[in-house]
């Protein structure tokens, strides 16, 4: 009696083994795909880390540049403030110009001195942009 069902049992057995092999293969394929995805994620994270590090370096350099400019400004500002105050005082002591008159040599010298001082102060740092 079992002999009659033997071919059917073999077919069912083969189907079960085939399903197990297929399931195992499918699982292994999934593991490989997950590994590939994780490798891509790791590569992307490394690139993002490099980009962030470069941005941080640029920010640090910008901060250093700004601090240096602020220090130069502090030094130049005190010098220029005194020179501007002297120039204002000189110009206030000069007689006002008539409408049809040219500036006196003293006024021209004072203005030229102020311009030279400003140019000297600005050339001590970076060139203006």
C-alpha positions as CSV (number, residue, x, y, z in Angstrom):
1,X,0.0,0.0,0.0
2,X,2.8,2.4,0.7
3,X,4.4,1.5,-2.6
4,X,1.5,3.1,-4.3
5,X,2.1,6.5,-2.6
6,X,6.0,6.2,-2.8
7,X,6.2,8.3,-6.0
8,X,4.0,11.0,-4.5
9,X,6.1,11.0,-1.3
10,X,9.2,11.4,-3.3
11,X,7.8,14.3,-5.2
12,X,6.7,16.0,-2.0
13,X,10.1,15.3,-0.4
14,X,11.8,16.8,-3.4
15,X,9.5,19.8,-3.3
16,X,10.3,20.3,0.4
17,X,14.0,20.0,-0.2
18,X,13.7,22.4,-3.1
19,X,11.8,24.9,-1.0
20,X,14.5,24.7,1.8
21,X,17.3,25.2,-0.8
22,X,15.4,28.1,-2.4
23,X,14.7,29.7,1.0
24,X,18.4,29.2,2.0
25,X,19.5,30.8,-1.2
26,X,17.1,33.6,-0.9
27,X,18.3,34.3,2.7
28,X,22.0,34.3,1.6
29,X,21.2,36.6,-1.3
30,X,19.5,39.0,1.2
31,X,22.5,38.9,3.5
32,X,24.8,39.7,0.5
33,X,22.5,42.6,-0.5
34,X,22.5,43.9,3.1
35,X,26.3,43.7,3.2
36,X,26.5,45.7,0.0
37,X,24.1,48.3,1.3
38,X,26.0,48.6,4.5
39,X,29.3,49.0,2.6
40,X,27.7,51.8,0.5
41,X,26.4,53.5,3.7
42,X,29.9,53.3,5.3
43,X,31.5,54.8,2.2
44,X,28.9,57.6,2.1
45,X,29.4,58.3,5.8
46,X,33.2,58.4,5.3
47,X,32.8,61.0,2.4
48,X,30.4,63.1,4.6
49,X,32.9,63.0,7.4
50,X,35.7,64.2,5.1
51,X,33.4,67.0,3.8
52,X,32.5,68.0,7.3
53,X,36.2,68.0,8.4
54,X,37.1,70.2,5.4
55,X,34.2,72.6,6.3
56,X,35.4,72.7,9.9
57,X,39.0,73.5,8.7
58,X,37.7,76.3,6.5
59,X,35.6,77.7,9.4
60,X,38.7,77.6,11.7
61,X,40.8,79.4,9.1
62,X,38.1,82.0,8.7
63,X,37.9,82.6,12.4
64,X,41.7,83.0,12.6
65,X,41.5,85.5,9.7
66,X,38.7,87.5,11.3
67,X,40.6,87.6,14.7
68,X,43.7,88.8,13.0
69,X,41.7,91.5,11.1
70,X,40.0,92.5,14.3
71,X,43.4,92.9,16.1
72,X,44.7,95.0,13.1
73,X,41.6,97.1,13.2
74,X,42.0,97.8,16.9
75,X,45.6,98.9,16.4
76,X,44.8,101.0,13.3
77,X,41.6,102.4,14.8
78,X,43.3,104.0,17.7
79,X,46.0,105.6,15.4
80,X,43.4,106.7,12.9
81,X,41.1,108.2,15.5
82,X,43.9,110.4,16.8
83,X,44.9,111.5,13.3
84,X,41.2,112.2,12.4
85,X,40.7,114.2,15.6
86,X,43.9,116.2,14.8
87,X,42.7,116.8,11.2
88,X,39.3,118.0,12.4
89,X,40.9,120.3,14.8
90,X,43.1,121.8,12.1
91,X,40.2,122.2,9.7
92,X,38.1,123.9,12.4
93,X,40.9,126.4,13.1
94,X,41.2,127.3,9.4
95,X,39.2,130.2,8.1
96,X,36.2,129.0,6.0
97,X,36.8,129.1,2.3
98,X,35.0,131.7,0.2
99,X,32.8,130.1,-2.5
100,X,35.2,131.1,-5.4
101,X,38.4,130.2,-3.6
102,X,40.7,127.2,-3.6
103,X,41.9,125.4,-0.4
104,X,45.0,126.7,1.3
105,X,48.2,124.8,1.2
106,X,47.7,123.9,4.9
107,X,44.4,122.3,4.2
108,X,45.7,120.4,1.3
109,X,48.7,119.1,3.3
110,X,46.4,118.1,6.1
111,X,44.1,116.2,3.8
112,X,47.0,114.6,2.0
113,X,48.5,113.5,5.3
114,X,45.2,111.9,6.3
115,X,44.9,110.1,3.0
116,X,48.5,108.9,3.2
117,X,47.9,107.6,6.8
118,X,44.7,105.8,5.7
119,X,46.5,104.3,2.7
120,X,49.4,103.2,4.9
121,X,47.1,101.7,7.5
122,X,45.1,99.8,4.9
123,X,48.1,98.5,3.1
124,X,49.5,97.2,6.4
125,X,46.7,94.6,6.4
126,X,45.1,92.9,3.4
127,X,44.3,94.8,0.3
128,X,40.7,96.0,0.1
129,X,38.4,93.8,-1.9
